[in-house]
Amino acid sequence: MIKPFIIKQLQNIIGHSNVTTNTRTLDIKSTDALAPNRAFGISLELNKLPDVVITPQSTHDVSEILKIATENKIPVIALGGGTGVMGGIVPSSGGIIIDMTSLNNMVELELDSELATVQSGMVIGSLVNYLRPKRYYFAHDPYSREIATIGGAIATNGVGYTASKYGNMGEQVISMEVVLSDGKIITTPKTPTYSTGPNINNLFIGSEGTLGIITQATLKIHKLPEYTKLISFKIPSFEIGINMIGEILRYGMIPTLLDLTEEYQEVTLFLRYEGTYELVVECINTILITATTFDSSILPEAIGATYWSERHSSALTYKQNKLNKPRLEKWDSAFSSLFEYLHISLPLGKILQYKTEADIITRSYDLKITEYCIWGKLQYFSMMVKPNNIHNINSQENLHEGSKKLLELSCYLGGITEYCHGSGLKNKDFIKTELGEAYSISMRLKKTLDPYNILNPGKFL
C-alpha cells in the first residue's frame, strides 16, 4: 500500500488529473486478455490491483515517477495498449501502473533516412496512417495493429504479418530512449549497426519492462511498394507445405507474408510479395511452377483477398467489446470458450518431430489440436488446442496440464515457449529452462539495472 503522502507527492509533480486511485480505473488498467481459464494455476494473481495509475505527459514525468518509486521501493509496471495475452501488466506486488498512452506523438520524421522517431505510447496503426499519405509505411503489422502501442510491441518483441521479410518488432528499432529504475534517461545511438560492445537496444527489446521503461524509439520505415500480390494454395499436407516453403526460400524469393495453416485437415499456404511489378511477377511465376512439383493447387484470389482484408478484425472486435472494460466484463466470454493457443519457436529440423509428439501428448490428455500454423518464419510454430469434450469436469485441468507438457516438449527439443507475446505472468516459469545457464546472466543484468526489483516484478526477471 502506497502511503498517502507519496500519492500527494506524485500528484504535485505529475499533476492531480494524471494520478488516480479510482477503483474502476485501477481495475481496467491492470488486466489484459489473459483470462483465468488460460492462467496455469495463477488465476488468483490476475485479481491483483495497483495502488495508483499515473499518466505521464513527458519522459521527464516518467523519470520523476521512477525516482520516487526507487526511493520508496515501490513496484512500477509500464502499460501500453493493454492488448497482451500473457498477463504481462498484472501488478503482482501492487504499486504504480504508468499508463504510457499519452506519450503518443511523432517526434521526428526523416524521409531521406527512412526513419521515424515516435513516442512509445503511439498506436502502431496511427503511425501507419501518418505515413501513408507520404507514400511510406511501417513494416510491423500485427493483428493488433489498431490498438497495440509501439512501446508494448518493442517490450514483447512482437511478430506481425510481414515478419517473413522484415522480422520481429525489435528488428525495426534503430535507437531508443529508455528510463532506468533510478530515473536516469539513456538514448542509444541512431545508427543501424555499431561494432563496439553489445547492442544496448537488445537489452530492452523483449524485456517486458523489467529492465527499463521505453519512452521513445527511432524506427525503420519504407517507401510503399510499386506492386503487391497475394497468392494462396491448397497443399496436400503440412509436411509438404514446409518442404515447398523451404524450396521457395532457397530460391531467395522471400515473401512479405508467409502463413501455412492446417485446419480441419485442410492445409493452406498464403504468400504475399511486394516490390517492382517485374520482380513480383517473376516471383509469382516461379512459385506457380514450384507448386506443381508439390502437387499443390492455386486457390481463387478472393480467398487471399479476404484473408488479408480481415487480418485485423479480431483486434477491432476486441477493441469494441473488451478493451478499456473492467476485468469481469473483459473476461466474460472467455469463460464460455476453453482453448489454448500456443506460439512456440523451434529449430527447423525439429518442427515435424514436435508435431508428431504433440499429437501423442494431446490425445493422452483428451485434447485435440484444431489448428497448426507456420507464421512469419519457418521456425515459428503455432497451434490451437481444445478439449475433446468441453463438458468433462476435468477438461480445464487437462487443458492446462497438457499445454504445460507441450511447452516443456518445446524446451526439450531446443525451442522456446513463446515467439511473439512475451512470457508475461503466464509462461515466466519456463524461462529458466529455455535459457539454461544464460539465465544467470539475465539476472545479473536485472540486479545491475534494477537493484531494488521495482520494474514489473514477479515476471521472468
Phi, psi and chi 1 to 4 in degrees:
 res  aa     phi    psi   chi1   chi2   chi3   chi4
   1 MET       -  123.3 -173.4   73.8  175.2      -
   2 ILE   -78.1  132.3  -60.9  178.0      -      -
   3 LYS   -67.9  145.5  -64.6  177.7 -179.7  178.5
   4 PRO   -55.3  -35.1  -27.4   35.4      -      -
   5 PHE   -68.0  -27.3   81.7   88.8      -      -
   6 ILE   -73.3  -40.3  -63.1  175.1      -      -
   7 ILE   -58.1  -44.3  -60.7  -70.0      -      -
   8 LYS   -64.2  -39.9 -173.9  172.2 -179.1   61.0
   9 GLN   -61.1  -43.4 -174.5 -179.4    4.7      -
  10 LEU   -64.7  -41.1  -70.8  164.4      -      -
  11 GLN   -62.7  -39.4  -71.3  173.6  -28.3      -
  12 ASN   -66.4  -32.9  -70.7  -22.4      -      -
  13 ILE   -85.9  -46.0  -65.4  172.5      -      -
  14 ILE   -92.2  -21.9  -48.4  -58.3      -      -
  15 GLY   107.8  134.2      -      -      -      -
  16 HIS   -57.4  -39.0  -76.4 -109.8      -      -
  17 SER   -70.9  -14.0   62.6      -      -      -
  18 ASN  -102.2    6.9  -62.1  -42.7      -      -
  19 VAL  -129.7  120.3  179.7      -      -      -
  20 THR  -135.4  145.8 -177.8      -      -      -
  21 THR  -118.1   16.2   56.9      -      -      -
  22 ASN   -59.4  127.2  175.0  -87.5      -      -
  23 THR   -60.8  -40.7  -57.3      -      -      -
  24 ARG   -63.7  -41.6  179.3  179.6  171.3   85.3
  25 THR   -65.8  -41.9  -57.7      -      -      -
  26 LEU   -58.5  -39.8  -60.1 -176.8      -      -
  27 ASP   -64.8  -52.7 -174.4  -20.2      -      -
  28 ILE   -61.5  -42.0  -69.2  170.5      -      -
  29 LYS   -83.1   -0.4  -62.3  -64.3 -176.0  178.6
  30 SER  -117.8   15.9   58.0      -      -      -
  31 THR  -133.9  148.0   55.0      -      -      -
  32 ASP  -118.9 -152.4   59.2   15.9      -      -
  33 ALA   -85.1    3.9      -      -      -      -
  34 LEU   -78.5  107.9  177.6   63.1      -      -
  35 ALA   -91.8  159.9      -      -      -      -
  36 PRO   -55.7  -31.9  -28.6   36.5      -      -
  37 ASN   -71.7   -8.8   66.3  -35.5      -      -
  38 ARG  -113.3    6.7  -70.6 -174.5   53.8 -111.8
  39 ALA   -96.1  109.6      -      -      -      -
  40 PHE   -64.5   87.7  -62.9  155.1      -      -
  41 GLY    68.9   13.9      -      -      -      -
  42 ILE  -123.9   21.3   53.6  170.8      -      -
  43 SER   -61.2  -31.9   57.5      -      -      -
  44 LEU   -65.2  -31.6  -68.2  179.2      -      -
  45 GLU   -65.5  -26.3  -75.6 -159.4   58.0      -
  46 LEU   -67.6  -14.9  -59.7 -173.3      -      -
  47 ASN   -86.5   -3.3  -67.4  -42.2      -      -
  48 LYS   -73.6  146.0  -66.2 -174.9  177.0  180.0
  49 LEU  -116.3  152.5  -65.8  175.0      -      -
  50 PRO   -76.8  170.9   31.8  -35.7      -      -
  51 ASP   -85.6  -28.7  -62.4  -69.2      -      -
  52 VAL  -156.9  148.0   60.6      -      -      -
  53 VAL  -115.1  128.6  172.4      -      -      -
  54 ILE  -121.0  135.5  -55.2  176.7      -      -
  55 THR  -113.3   93.3  -52.7      -      -      -
  56 PRO   -68.8  153.2   27.0  -34.7      -      -
  57 GLN  -109.1   -0.4  -55.8  -59.5  -56.1      -
  58 SER  -161.6  165.8   66.2      -      -      -
  59 THR   -61.8  -36.7  -63.2      -      -      -
  60 HIS   -58.8  -40.8  177.8  -96.0      -      -
  61 ASP   -59.6  -44.8  -76.6   -6.7      -      -
  62 VAL   -60.3  -42.8  176.4      -      -      -
  63 SER   -60.3  -44.5  174.3      -      -      -
  64 GLU   -65.8  -38.6  -68.3  -59.2  -52.5      -
  65 ILE   -60.6  -45.2  -66.0  166.3      -      -
  66 LEU   -70.0  -32.1  -74.6  172.8      -      -
  67 LYS   -61.7  -44.9  -72.4  176.0 -176.1  176.8
  68 ILE   -67.1  -41.3  -67.7  171.5      -      -
  69 ALA   -63.2  -42.2      -      -      -      -
  70 THR   -66.0  -43.8  -67.7      -      -      -
  71 GLU   -59.1  -35.2 -178.7 -178.9   -9.5      -
  72 ASN  -107.8    5.9  -64.4  -80.8      -      -
  73 LYS    53.6   52.3  -61.5 -179.2  176.5   57.1
  74 ILE  -103.7  129.8  -60.6  169.6      -      -
  75 PRO   -61.8  145.9  -21.7   32.9      -      -
  76 VAL  -134.4  130.3  176.7      -      -      -
  77 ILE  -123.9  128.2  -58.7   97.0      -      -
  78 ALA   -86.1  134.3      -      -      -      -
  79 LEU  -115.4  128.2  167.5   66.2      -      -
  80 GLY   -98.7 -117.2      -      -      -      -
  81 GLY   -82.2  -10.5      -      -      -      -
  82 GLY    73.1   25.6      -      -      -      -
  83 THR   -99.2    5.2   63.4      -      -      -
  84 GLY   -64.1  163.9      -      -      -      -
  85 VAL  -125.8   10.9  -63.0      -      -      -
  86 MET  -121.1    7.8  -54.9  -63.4  -76.1      -
  87 GLY    73.6   26.9      -      -      -      -
  88 GLY   -66.7  -21.2      -      -      -      -
  89 ILE  -103.5    6.3   60.0  168.2      -      -
  90 VAL   -62.8  125.2  171.9      -      -      -
  91 PRO   -81.4   80.3   29.6  -32.8      -      -
  92 SER   -56.0  -28.7  -60.1      -      -      -
  93 SER  -121.1   25.0  -56.0      -      -      -
  94 GLY    69.6 -147.3      -      -      -      -
  95 GLY    94.8 -145.5      -      -      -      -
  96 ILE  -109.1  131.1  -60.8  168.4      -      -
  97 ILE  -103.3  125.0  -79.3 -172.1      -      -
  98 ILE   -97.6  109.9  -58.8 -178.1      -      -
  99 ASP   -82.8  109.9 -179.1   -8.4      -      -
 100 MET   -86.9    2.1  -58.7  -65.7  -70.0      -
 101 THR   -70.2  -14.3   53.0      -      -      -
 102 SER   -80.1  -16.4  -73.7      -      -      -
 103 LEU   -88.2   77.6  -59.7 -177.2      -      -
 104 ASN  -129.5   28.7   56.1   14.8      -      -
 105 ASN   -99.4  154.1  -65.3  -47.8      -      -
 106 MET   -77.2  123.3  171.3   66.3   68.3      -
 107 VAL   -90.8  -46.3  176.9      -      -      -
 108 GLU  -157.5  135.0 -175.5  178.6   14.1      -
 109 LEU  -117.5  119.8 -177.8   61.7      -      -
 110 GLU  -118.4   86.4  -57.1  169.7   77.6      -
 111 LEU   -64.9  -36.5  -65.3 -179.5      -      -
 112 ASP   -62.8  -32.5  -70.3  -15.6      -      -
 113 SER   -95.3   -3.7  -60.9      -      -      -
 114 GLU    54.3   53.0  -62.9 -167.3  -23.8      -
 115 LEU  -134.0  144.7  -62.3  174.9      -      -
 116 ALA  -131.5  127.2      -      -      -      -
 117 THR  -104.5  121.8  -59.4      -      -      -
 118 VAL  -132.5  157.3  -58.9      -      -      -
 119 GLN   -75.4  153.8  -68.9 -178.0  -55.8      -
 120 SER   -72.4  -16.9   62.3      -      -      -
 121 GLY   -85.5   -0.7      -      -      -      -
 122 MET   -66.9  134.1  176.3  178.0  -83.6      -
 123 VAL   -72.1  139.8  171.2      -      -      -
 124 ILE   -57.0  -42.9  -63.5  168.8      -      -
 125 GLY   -61.4  -31.7      -      -      -      -
 126 SER   -66.9  -38.4  -62.6      -      -      -
 127 LEU   -65.5  -42.8  175.1   57.9      -      -
 128 VAL   -59.0  -45.8  172.1      -      -      -
 129 ASN   -66.6  -33.9  -67.0  -23.9      -      -
 130 TYR   -66.6  -38.1 -177.0   91.8      -      -
 131 LEU   -81.9  -28.6  -65.9  172.5      -      -
 132 ARG   -56.1  -46.5 -171.6  178.5  -67.7  117.1
 133 PRO   -63.0  -20.3  -19.7   31.9      -      -
 134 LYS   -90.7    3.2  -61.5  170.9  175.3   54.7
 135 ARG    68.1   33.0  -54.8  -65.7  -63.2  166.9
 136 TYR  -125.4  164.1  -79.5   78.6      -      -
 137 TYR  -147.6  159.5   71.8  105.5      -      -
 138 PHE  -102.6  129.6  179.3   54.8      -      -
 139 ALA   -82.4  -12.4      -      -      -      -
 140 HIS   -81.1  120.2 -176.3   59.4      -      -
 141 ASP  -134.2   71.0 -175.6   24.8      -      -
 142 PRO   -75.4  165.8   31.2  -35.9      -      -
 143 TYR   -60.2  -27.7   87.1   98.2      -      -
 144 SER   -92.8   23.6   56.1      -      -      -
 145 ARG   -52.4  -36.6 -172.3 -178.3   75.9  179.1
 146 GLU   -82.9   -3.3  -57.0  -53.1  -42.9      -
 147 ILE  -133.4  -20.5   49.2  178.3      -      -
 148 ALA   -80.9  148.9      -      -      -      -
 149 THR   -98.9  161.1   62.4      -      -      -
 150 ILE   -58.1  -47.8  -64.2  -66.2      -      -
 151 GLY   -63.5  -41.7      -      -      -      -
 152 GLY   -64.4  -39.4      -      -      -      -
 153 ALA   -66.4  -37.5      -      -      -      -
 154 ILE   -68.8  -43.7  -64.1  172.3      -      -
 155 ALA   -64.3  -24.7      -      -      -      -
 156 THR  -107.8    0.0   55.1      -      -      -
 157 ASN    48.6   55.4 -161.0   15.4      -      -
 158 GLY   -64.2  164.8      -      -      -      -
 159 VAL  -120.3  142.6  172.1      -      -      -
 160 GLY  -128.7 -176.2      -      -      -      -
 161 TYR   -64.2  -22.2  -75.2   93.9      -      -
 162 THR  -102.1   18.0   55.6      -      -      -
 163 ALA   -65.5  -25.3      -      -      -      -
 164 SER   -57.1  -41.2  175.2      -      -      -
 165 LYS   -94.5  -40.4 -179.8  175.6 -179.2  178.4
 166 TYR  -103.8  -12.5  -65.4  104.1      -      -
 167 GLY    85.7 -174.9      -      -      -      -
 168 ASN   -68.6  173.6  -69.1   34.3      -      -
 169 MET   -57.9  -39.8  177.9   63.4 -179.2      -
 170 GLY   -59.1  -27.8      -      -      -      -
 171 GLU   -76.8   -7.2  -65.9  173.7   67.0      -
 172 GLN   -89.8  -10.2  -42.3  -48.5  -47.6      -
 173 VAL   -89.4  127.3  176.5      -      -      -
 174 ILE   -97.5  -46.0  -63.3  -63.5      -      -
 175 SER  -150.2  165.2   73.0      -      -      -
 176 MET  -142.4  152.5  -75.3 -170.2  -73.0      -
 177 GLU  -107.4  126.5  177.5 -175.2   81.3      -
 178 VAL  -133.0  139.3 -179.5      -      -      -
 179 VAL  -101.6  124.1 -176.1      -      -      -
 180 LEU   -82.6  172.1  -57.3 -179.0      -      -
 181 SER   -61.2  -28.0   66.1      -      -      -
 182 ASP   -88.6    4.6   60.9    0.7      -      -
 183 GLY    94.1   -5.6      -      -      -      -
 184 LYS   -68.4  137.5 -176.5  176.7 -178.0  178.9
 185 ILE  -103.5  125.0  -58.3  168.3      -      -
 186 ILE  -119.9  150.1   65.0  168.1      -      -
 187 THR  -130.9  127.7  -56.3      -      -      -
 188 THR   -86.0  158.0   60.8      -      -      -
 189 PRO   -60.7  142.5  -22.4   33.2      -      -
 190 LYS   -90.6   59.1 -164.9 -169.2  -70.9 -172.3
 191 THR  -132.1  146.0   54.5      -      -      -
 192 PRO   -67.2  -30.5   20.6  -30.7      -      -
 193 THR  -144.9  152.7   59.1      -      -      -
 194 TYR  -151.9  148.1   44.4   96.4      -      -
 195 SER  -101.0   -7.0   61.2      -      -      -
 196 THR   -99.0  116.5  -56.4      -      -      -
 197 GLY    74.8  179.2      -      -      -      -
 198 PRO   -71.2  155.8   26.3  -34.1      -      -
 199 ASN   -75.4  109.1 -174.2  -31.1      -      -
 200 ILE   -63.3  -28.8  -58.6  -58.5      -      -
 201 ASN   -52.9  -39.2  -70.2  -24.6      -      -
 202 ASN   -69.2  -14.4  -70.3  -24.0      -      -
 203 LEU   -66.3  -32.2  -70.0  179.9      -      -
 204 PHE  -104.0  -22.9  -56.2  101.2      -      -
 205 ILE   -67.4  123.0  -67.0  168.6      -      -
 206 GLY    78.2    7.5      -      -      -      -
 207 SER   -88.0   -4.3   67.7      -      -      -
 208 GLU    55.9   36.5  -58.7 -178.6   52.6      -
 209 GLY    71.7   18.1      -      -      -      -
 210 THR   -91.5  -12.7   61.0      -      -      -
 211 LEU  -118.0  -18.2  -61.3  177.0      -      -
 212 GLY   178.0  167.2      -      -      -      -
 213 ILE  -110.9  119.4  -65.4  180.0      -      -
 214 ILE   -77.0  125.7  -58.9  163.2      -      -
 215 THR  -112.9  -17.0   51.5      -      -      -
 216 GLN  -159.9  149.9 -171.1  170.0  -69.2      -
 217 ALA  -147.4  142.4      -      -      -      -
 218 THR  -100.0  125.2  -61.5      -      -      -
 219 LEU  -122.0  150.8  -52.7  166.9      -      -
 220 LYS   -71.2  139.1  -59.8  175.0 -172.1  175.9
 221 ILE  -128.3  167.0   59.0  173.7      -      -
 222 HIS  -139.3  150.9  -52.7  -90.2      -      -
 223 LYS   -68.1  142.7  -70.0 -176.5  178.5  179.5
 224 LEU   -59.2  136.7  -75.1  172.0      -      -
 225 PRO   -69.5  154.5   25.5  -34.0      -      -
 226 GLU   -65.9  -35.8  174.9 -172.8  -44.4      -
 227 TYR  -151.6  142.8 -175.5   66.6      -      -
 228 THR  -132.8  152.7   62.7      -      -      -
 229 LYS  -151.0  129.7 -179.6   73.6  172.5  178.9
 230 LEU  -113.1  128.6 -167.0  153.4      -      -
 231 ILE  -126.0  152.5   54.0  173.5      -      -
 232 SER  -135.2  151.0   54.0      -      -      -
 233 PHE  -132.7  148.4  -63.8   91.2      -      -
 234 LYS   -91.0  124.1 -177.8  178.1 -179.6 -179.8
 235 ILE  -111.3  139.7  -48.8  -68.5      -      -
 236 PRO   -60.6  -35.7  -24.1   33.4      -      -
 237 SER  -157.6  163.9   71.7      -      -      -
 238 PHE   -62.3  -42.0 -161.9   79.6      -      -
 239 GLU   -62.1  -42.9 -178.9  176.2    0.9      -
 240 ILE   -63.2  -37.8  -71.3  174.1      -      -
 241 GLY   -61.2  -43.2      -      -      -      -
 242 ILE   -61.9  -43.5  -71.4  177.4      -      -
 243 ASN   -65.9  -37.3  -68.2  -26.7      -      -
 244 MET   -66.4  -42.7  178.2  174.2  162.5      -
 245 ILE   -61.9  -43.9  -66.6  167.9      -      -
 246 GLY   -57.3  -40.8      -      -      -      -
 247 GLU   -64.6  -43.4 -172.7   76.1    5.2      -
 248 ILE   -62.3  -43.9  -69.2  168.0      -      -
 249 LEU   -67.6  -32.9  -63.4 -179.5      -      -
 250 ARG   -65.7  -25.4  -82.9 -170.6  -72.9  -85.9
 251 TYR   -73.2   -9.7  -67.8  151.4      -      -
 252 GLY    84.1   12.7      -      -      -      -
 253 MET   -95.6   83.7  -62.9 -176.6  -62.0      -
 254 ILE   -81.3  117.7  -51.0  -60.7      -      -
 255 PRO   -77.3  156.7   29.6  -33.8      -      -
 256 THR   -71.0  -44.2  -53.4      -      -      -
 257 LEU  -112.4  135.8  163.1   74.8      -      -
 258 LEU  -137.3  117.0 -171.7  163.3      -      -
 259 ASP  -143.9  111.1 -177.7  -25.9      -      -
 260 LEU  -111.4  115.4  174.9   69.4      -      -
 261 THR  -126.3  131.9  -62.7      -      -      -
 262 GLU  -109.6  118.2  178.2  179.7  -22.7      -
 263 GLU  -143.6  129.4 -169.7  172.8   16.1      -
 264 TYR    53.1   41.5  -55.2  114.3      -      -
 265 GLN    64.0   16.7  -62.1 -177.3  -34.2      -
 266 GLU  -114.6  136.5  -69.7 -168.0   -3.0      -
 267 VAL  -113.6  127.3 -177.6      -      -      -
 268 THR  -127.3  139.7  -52.2      -      -      -
 269 LEU  -118.2  125.7  172.9   62.6      -      -
 270 PHE  -110.8  130.7  -64.6   94.6      -      -
 271 LEU  -132.3  138.2  -61.9  169.4      -      -
 272 ARG  -130.4  132.9 -171.8  173.7 -169.1  -97.5
 273 TYR  -120.1  151.1  -77.6   86.4      -      -
 274 GLU  -142.4  155.3   62.3  179.8   41.7      -
 275 GLY   146.9 -151.3      -      -      -      -
 276 THR   -71.6  158.5   63.9      -      -      -
 277 TYR   -58.2  -45.0  176.8   82.2      -      -
 278 GLU   -62.8  -42.5  -68.1   77.8   11.4      -
 279 LEU   -65.6  -45.2  176.8   63.4      -      -
 280 VAL   -64.8  -44.2  172.8      -      -      -
 281 VAL   -62.1  -40.5  169.0      -      -      -
 282 GLU   -62.0  -43.8 -179.1 -178.3   -5.8      -
 283 CYS   -61.8  -47.2  -72.6      -      -      -
 284 ILE   -62.2  -43.8  -62.7  -61.2      -      -
 285 ASN   -63.2  -40.3  -72.1  -21.5      -      -
 286 THR   -65.9  -39.9  -57.4      -      -      -
 287 ILE   -67.4  -37.5  -69.9  166.3      -      -
 288 LEU   -61.3  -39.4  -70.2  172.7      -      -
 289 ILE   -67.6  -43.3  -64.9  170.1      -      -
 290 THR   -60.4  -40.4  -57.1      -      -      -
 291 ALA   -59.4  -36.3      -      -      -      -
 292 THR   -65.6  -31.1   61.5      -      -      -
 293 THR   -73.6  -14.5   66.4      -      -      -
 294 PHE  -109.2   18.3  -71.7   91.8      -      -
 295 ASP    54.1   36.8  -63.0  -39.3      -      -
 296 SER  -108.8  141.1  -60.5      -      -      -
 297 SER  -115.8  141.3   55.3      -      -      -
 298 ILE   -72.1  143.1 -168.0  166.5      -      -
 299 LEU   -99.4  161.3  -66.6  169.8      -      -
 300 PRO   -56.6  144.1  -24.9   33.7      -      -
 301 GLU   -58.2  -29.5  -74.4 -166.8   12.6      -
 302 ALA   -61.5  -30.9      -      -      -      -
 303 ILE   -66.1  -46.7  -67.9  176.1      -      -
 304 GLY   -66.5  -38.3      -      -      -      -
 305 ALA   -63.5  -40.7      -      -      -      -
 306 THR   -66.1  -44.7  -60.9      -      -      -
 307 TYR   -53.6  -48.3  169.6   97.0      -      -
 308 TRP   -71.3  -40.8 -170.4 -109.1      -      -
 309 SER   -71.2  -23.9   65.8      -      -      -
 310 GLU  -103.6   11.1  -65.8 -178.6   -6.3      -
 311 ARG   -66.1  -22.3   68.7 -167.4 -171.1  -80.0
 312 HIS  -104.2    5.2  -56.6  127.9      -      -
 313 SER   -65.4  -37.7   59.4      -      -      -
 314 SER   -65.5  -36.1   61.5      -      -      -
 315 ALA   -70.1  -36.8      -      -      -      -
 316 LEU   -66.1  -36.9  -67.6  172.5      -      -
 317 THR   -64.7  -42.2  -60.4      -      -      -
 318 TYR   -62.8  -41.0 -177.1   78.9      -      -
 319 LYS   -61.0  -42.2  178.1 -179.0 -179.5  179.9
 320 GLN   -72.2  -39.3  179.8  178.3  -11.9      -
 321 ASN  -103.3  -23.4  -61.6  -32.8      -      -
 322 LYS  -126.7  -38.7  -59.6  -64.7  179.8 -177.8
 323 LEU   -60.6  141.0 -165.8   64.9      -      -
 324 ASN    62.0   32.1  -65.2  -38.5      -      -
 325 LYS  -114.8  154.1  -61.3  -74.2  179.9   67.4
 326 PRO   -59.0  157.7  -23.2   33.5      -      -
 327 ARG   -59.1  -38.7   64.2 -165.0   64.1 -157.9
 328 LEU   -66.5  -34.7  -67.2 -177.2      -      -
 329 GLU   -71.7  -38.9  -68.4 -178.1   42.0      -
 330 LYS   -65.1  -36.4 -167.2  178.0  -67.7 -176.4
 331 TRP   -92.0   -8.3  -64.8  -22.1      -      -
 332 ASP   -50.1  -55.9 -179.8   47.6      -      -
 333 SER   -71.1  -21.5   62.1      -      -      -
 334 ALA   -64.1  -30.6      -      -      -      -
 335 PHE   -69.5  -23.4  -74.0  104.4      -      -
 336 SER   -88.0   -7.7   61.8      -      -      -
 337 SER  -125.6  124.5   58.4      -      -      -
 338 LEU  -113.0  112.3 -161.7   54.7      -      -
 339 PHE  -159.4  167.5   70.9   94.0      -      -
 340 GLU  -137.5  133.2 -172.0   55.4   77.4      -
 341 TYR  -116.2  106.6 -154.5    2.1      -      -
 342 LEU   -98.0  140.9  -55.7  179.2      -      -
 343 HIS  -128.5   94.3  -56.4  -85.5      -      -
 344 ILE  -110.4  162.1   64.4  172.2      -      -
 345 SER  -126.3  133.7 -177.7      -      -      -
 346 LEU  -133.3  155.6  -70.7  158.8      -      -
 347 PRO   -56.3  139.7  -23.8   33.5      -      -
 348 LEU   -52.9  -40.1 -179.8   55.4      -      -
 349 GLY   -71.1   -7.0      -      -      -      -
 350 LYS  -103.5   -6.0  -61.4  -67.8 -174.2  180.0
 351 ILE   -64.3  -47.6  -72.8  177.6      -      -
 352 LEU   -68.8  -34.8  -67.1  176.1      -      -
 353 GLN   -62.6  -43.8  177.7 -174.1  -11.9      -
 354 TYR   -60.4  -45.2 -179.4   90.9      -      -
 355 LYS   -59.0  -42.7 -175.2  174.1 -178.2  -70.3
 356 THR   -64.5  -46.7  -61.3      -      -      -
 357 GLU   -71.0  -30.5  -65.2 -172.6   27.2      -
 358 ALA   -64.8  -37.4      -      -      -      -
 359 ASP   -61.2  -39.9  -75.0  -24.0      -      -
 360 ILE   -66.0  -44.4  -63.7  170.7      -      -
 361 ILE   -62.0  -47.5  -70.6  172.3      -      -
 362 THR   -63.9  -39.1   50.8      -      -      -
 363 ARG   -63.4  -36.5  -75.3 -163.1  -62.7  -90.4
 364 SER   -69.0  -19.2   69.7      -      -      -
 365 TYR  -108.2   17.9  -76.5   91.1      -      -
 366 ASP    56.2   43.3 -164.7   25.4      -      -
 367 LEU  -117.5  167.2  -55.7  171.2      -      -
 368 LYS  -137.1  147.2   57.9 -174.2  175.8 -177.5
 369 ILE  -100.5  113.3  -60.2  175.1      -      -
 370 THR   -93.1  -12.2   60.3      -      -      -
 371 GLU  -154.7  132.3  177.4 -173.8  -41.8      -
 372 TYR  -114.3  148.9  -65.2  100.5      -      -
 373 CYS  -154.0  135.3 -177.5      -      -      -
 374 ILE  -103.6  122.0  -63.3  -71.6      -      -
 375 TRP  -135.5  115.2 -168.6   58.1      -      -
 376 GLY    94.1  -60.4      -      -      -      -
 377 LYS  -130.6  152.6  -55.9  -78.1 -172.6 -177.8
 378 LEU   -60.2  -25.7  -91.4  175.7      -      -
 379 GLN   -83.4   -8.9  -62.7   86.7  -12.5      -
 380 TYR   -92.2  112.8  -66.4  169.7      -      -
 381 PHE  -123.6  121.3 -176.7   70.8      -      -
 382 SER  -118.9  154.6  -58.4      -      -      -
 383 MET  -155.4  144.7   54.4 -173.1  174.5      -
 384 MET   -98.0  124.1  177.1   80.1   75.8      -
 385 VAL  -117.6  133.0 -174.9      -      -      -
 386 LYS  -138.0  155.7  -64.5 -178.7  178.2 -179.9
 387 PRO   -68.4  146.7  -15.6   29.2      -      -
 388 ASN   -65.4  -36.8  -83.5  -45.7      -      -
 389 ASN  -131.6  101.9  179.6    8.2      -      -
 390 ILE   -66.0  -19.1 -164.5  171.7      -      -
 391 HIS   -86.5   -8.0  -58.6  -66.6      -      -
 392 ASN   -65.2  130.9 -175.3  -34.9      -      -
 393 ILE   -63.9  -19.1   59.4  171.8      -      -
 394 ASN   -97.7    6.9  -63.2  -42.1      -      -
 395 SER   -62.9  -40.8   59.8      -      -      -
 396 GLN   -69.4  -43.1 -177.2  165.4  -30.1      -
 397 GLU   -63.3  -41.8 -178.1  179.7   -5.9      -
 398 ASN   -61.7  -40.5  -73.4  -15.1      -      -
 399 LEU   -63.6  -44.6  179.4   61.5      -      -
 400 HIS   -64.0  -48.3  -71.8 -179.8      -      -
 401 GLU   -68.5  -40.9  -67.8  -57.5  -43.8      -
 402 GLY   -64.1  -39.6      -      -      -      -
 403 SER   -65.0  -39.0  -63.5      -      -      -
 404 LYS   -60.3  -43.2  -75.2 -177.2 -179.2  179.4
 405 LYS   -62.8  -37.2  -68.5  -65.1 -177.3 -177.0
 406 LEU   -66.3  -38.7  -68.2  169.7      -      -
 407 LEU   -70.2  -39.4  -65.0  175.6      -      -
 408 GLU   -62.8  -37.7  -71.4  169.7   -0.7      -
 409 LEU   -62.1  -39.9  174.7   61.8      -      -
 410 SER   -59.9  -45.9  176.7      -      -      -
 411 CYS   -61.9  -42.1  -66.5      -      -      -
 412 TYR   -61.3  -34.7  175.5   75.2      -      -
 413 LEU   -89.5   11.2  -66.2  177.3      -      -
 414 GLY    88.2   17.0      -      -      -      -
 415 GLY  -105.0 -167.7      -      -      -      -
 416 ILE  -125.5  168.0   61.2  172.0      -      -
 417 THR   -97.1   -4.2   58.9      -      -      -
 418 GLU  -162.6  123.1  178.4   60.9   48.6      -
 419 TYR  -106.3   -3.6   68.7   73.8      -      -
 420 CYS  -143.1  -10.6   59.6      -      -      -
 421 HIS  -117.7    0.7  -63.7  121.7      -      -
 422 GLY    78.4  169.0      -      -      -      -
 423 SER   -86.9  -29.9   61.1      -      -      -
 424 GLY    55.3 -148.5      -      -      -      -
 425 LEU   -81.0  -30.9 -170.3   65.3      -      -
 426 LYS   -67.9  -46.5 -173.4  169.4 -177.2  -74.3
 427 ASN  -108.5   12.5  -79.3    9.3      -      -
 428 LYS   -59.1  -32.6   64.0  172.2 -175.9  172.1
 429 ASP   -74.5   -8.2  -67.7  -24.1      -      -
 430 PHE   -89.7  -12.6  -68.8   96.6      -      -
 431 ILE   -66.7  -37.7  -57.2  -56.0      -      -
 432 LYS   -59.8  -40.6  -73.2 -176.3 -178.3  179.7
 433 THR   -67.6  -42.1  -56.0      -      -      -
 434 GLU   -60.3  -48.1  -77.2 -175.5   17.0      -
 435 LEU   -86.8  -21.0  -63.9 -179.3      -      -
 436 GLY    61.7 -135.8      -      -      -      -
 437 GLU   -64.3  -23.7  -68.6  -60.1  -41.3      -
 438 ALA   -66.1  -18.1      -      -      -      -
 439 TYR   -60.7  -35.2 -176.9   74.8      -      -
 440 SER   -63.4  -31.8   63.8      -      -      -
 441 ILE   -67.1  -42.1  -62.4  174.4      -      -
 442 SER   -60.1  -40.4  -62.5      -      -      -
 443 MET   -68.3  -33.8  -72.9  -53.8  -58.8      -
 444 ARG   -65.2  -40.4  -71.0  180.0 -169.2  177.6
 445 LEU   -62.1  -42.5  -73.7  169.4      -      -
 446 LYS   -59.2  -46.3  172.6   71.0  169.1  175.6
 447 LYS   -67.7  -29.0  -70.5  176.8 -179.5  177.4
 448 THR   -75.8  -46.4  -60.8      -      -      -
 449 LEU   -84.4  -24.3  -65.6  175.2      -      -
 450 ASP  -139.8   67.7 -177.4   20.1      -      -
 451 PRO   -61.4  -24.7   20.6  -32.4      -      -
 452 TYR  -100.0    6.6  -61.5  112.2      -      -
 453 ASN    53.2   50.0 -168.9   29.5      -      -
 454 ILE   -96.7  -17.3   67.0  165.9      -      -
 455 LEU   -88.0  108.9  -66.4  176.5      -      -
 456 ASN    44.3   56.8 -153.6    2.4      -      -
 457 PRO   -66.8  157.5   25.7  -34.4      -      -
 458 GLY    85.8    7.3      -      -      -      -
 459 LYS  -104.3 -148.5  -54.4  -52.7 -171.0  -60.2
 460 PHE   -73.9  -17.9   77.6   99.9      -      -
 461 LEU  -121.3      -  -71.8  178.5      -      -
